[in-house]
């Protein structure tokens, strides 16, 4: 169901999946922080509300996609597509040359189970070959459907709405929300947090991400955190799958660090974090105000790192191109079927899938 607000925007009424009260791009960590911290940071004086509200600029996914989407299933769960973009525009140019349109460098489907005490995260490798559906780009243009297209081209040809449509076509699951995280904002967020503590079990040296870590415990600032989640060639088998394993390990460490920030013990730090987090993300139009983001935050605030189960979409290396991966149809079907039914992902779903061989490198 929908309703029209005072701005004329059509919004969902909130009946779908019993979501919490209504409440640009590298890792889901920044989005998680925005939700948790705005809940506290936005609950103070009026000027705090307006300061944070001014940081948010949403994209209306629902209007662009229309009604040709998976069914709204009212089972108490919530699904969010979190996207990181590899655009090198503006300050992000420090991380490489812009070769055209932005692509989704990182993609995670976050499924929050009924009761919002557990969650599963499914990372989709950017190099996955998929059948991309026809899309509109939000500016009146159209992108034709394409077979054996890389997953990250969906964002390139059609922006956020095409990325959401592609994930919904792959999974059969309607995304309740979309959040995009930005390189530069991610760095600033980590620095405001005071760094993130991780432990490496062996040295990581990567010339492209400018990362040089000896084995042991490290507190990573924003620059080195960004380097870690972008490291690829020097870990595991050198593939994007190994990088995803680093990203997932970092995300767990990040969640732990964020939850250690006291709401009342350090209100200035909390506000600084909320300010950085809201500047780092571009949400969908149902999360583009502090009020809405606060409602969303309530649905995540009870989740700790141990409550989040993370996997990579089951894939195999493409026999026609070893630099690409293809979904394992049966195992992938198990993953999406479990989430559609709001059940845990079975261990059998990841059996025989390619891994990237970087698991356990970061803790």
C-alpha positions, 0 to 999 in steps of 0.5 A: 500500500502507498500514501502521499506525503506533504511533498507529493511523494508516494511512499509505502505505508509500512505494512510490508514485512512489519518494518520498524517505525519509519524511521555514497559507497565502499562497505556496508559498515558505513550504512550500518553506522549511519542507522545506529548512530543517527538513532542516538545523535538525532534524538537531541536538540532540534539543531542536531536534527536539521544538521543531520537531515541536511546531509541526506539526499535520497533516490526514489527507487520505487518510482523508477521500478514501478510495479513489476517487482517481486511480491511484498511478503509480510513475514516480519523480515527486511531486505536491504541492498547496500552498494559501494561504487567504484566511481573515481569522480571528485575526491575519489580520484585518489584511488584510480582513473575514472574509466567512464560510468561508476560501477558497483564495486561492492554489493551486499544483500542484508536480510534482517530476520523477523524480530530483528535479532539476527541477520544474514549478509550475502555478498555478490561478487562484482565480476559475476556473469548474470542475465541483466534485465532491461532497465531505465536509468532514472533520466528517461533513458533505457538500457537493453537486457544483456546476457552474460553481463557483469553484475557491476554493469547494472549500476553503470548503465542504469544507476541504483534502480537498475542495480536493485532490479538486477538483484531482485531478478536474481533473488526473487526477493523485493528489496525494502531499502537501498543504501549507497556508500562513498569512498571519501565518506567512508574514510572520514567515518573511520577517522571520526570513530578513532579507527577500527581494530583488526588482527591479521594472521599473516602479512598483507602487502598490496602496492595498489591499495598502498597497504602494508600490514605485518601479522598482528593487531592493528588499529586502522585509520580511514586510509588504511581501512579503505586500503584493506577493503580494496585489497585484492591481488595480494591475498588468497587467490588474487580474486575479488572473492578474496577481497570480499572475505576481507570486507566481511571480516572488516565489517564485523570488526567495525560493528563491534567498534561502533557498538562500543561507543556510548550514547551518553558517555561521549555525545560529541563523538556520537554526533560527529560520527552521525554527521560523518555517517549521514554524509557518507551515504545515499539512501532510498527516498524512504530513508532520506530523513533523520526521522525515517533513518531513526526508525530504520536504526531501531531495527538494527540496534540490537544486532551485534557482530555475532548476530550477523551471518555472512556468506558470498553468493555461491559461484564458480570460476567461469570456464570461458574466462577465469577472471569472471565467476558464474552463479552456482544455480542450485546452491544460489537457489538455496540461498535465495529460497532460505531468505525468501522464507526468512530461514537461516542459510543452510551450510550446504548452500556454500558447498563446493563454491569458490572462496577466494582463499582469504578466509581467516586472514583478518579477524 
